Amino acid sequence: MLVEEYSSTSPQNFWEKFQVKHSGERLCISKVMENLARQRSKRSNNILTEAWKISKEDFAMYFSYIKNGAPVAMTNSHGIRKRYEKYQAERPQWFLKYINN
């Protein structure tokens, strides 16, 4: 998570994002990780809400896994976010079907 964020931008932009606003001091790595975890959690929850709105009727069909031979609806927002993003990237026709309705 940290390496991904750092490598996605320049070092200057990274530290501008993760500094104390009034003093300009860089946050320690543990605080950066806390911020990144909060951002990821918020993003996951937003996507969970969006996925639910888009496919209420079919949610369990698209967001489930098999446990002991039986389908189980996903409840973990991070896992749902990953699946949702995978559908957007790999199966845009699936995503567009719900956006257009």
C-alpha positions, 0 to 999 in steps of 0.5 A: 500500500505504501510503496504503491502510493509512493511510486504512483507520484513524485517524492515531492507530491507524496510528501506534500500529501503526507505532511502536517499542514501548518508546519510542513513537517513530514508525517512518520511512516506509521501515520502515513500508513494510518492515513492510507488505511483510512483512505482505502477503507473509505474507498472500499465502503463507497464502492460497496454502496455503489456495487449494491446500488448497481446490482441489488438483485444480482449482488449475491450472484456477482459478489459471492464465493464458494464455501463448503460447496455452497455460495456465500455472499461477500461481506468484506468491503475490501474484497467487494471493492477488489471484485468490483474493480476487476469487473470494471476492468475485465468485463466492462459490458457487465458494468455498463449493463447496470450503469445504463439501466 
